[in-house]
Amino acid sequence: MEFIQATEGDKSFLMALRLATMVEHLEREGIYLTEHQHNIRLMDNFVAYQLIYANKKLIGAVKFTQKSAEIELMQLQIAPEYQGKGYGSAVINRLKTRVAKIKLTVLKHNPAFRLYQQLGFVVTGDDQFEYHMQWSEN
């Protein structure tokens, strides 16, 4: 698995990926975003996007920032045709090798919540739509 920095030329792929992987979960929470709102979220901290390649195939994207021994995971999106094959777990496990702590939020009805729990993340709080989760090596 390889991470490659996203560029301006990757925006259309990232938007299509976002729409294919996020709309269902957002709408289940009662969050209906316009294309403009999706674009604002896509562009927020764009420099943090990494494309995910497995076996030389583009399978998704991960968006995170790293400060010292902590990662804030903002997005992990695996293209639908590659979901359920262990790629999400592999990405998380790779990020775990970099730091002692990872923080993230996940929509309450997103199946990824169970994945994060299986990978050792615990709920540290919540809000109307999301669980706040953290993994620590300790």
Disulfide bonds with the S-S distance in Angstrom:
none
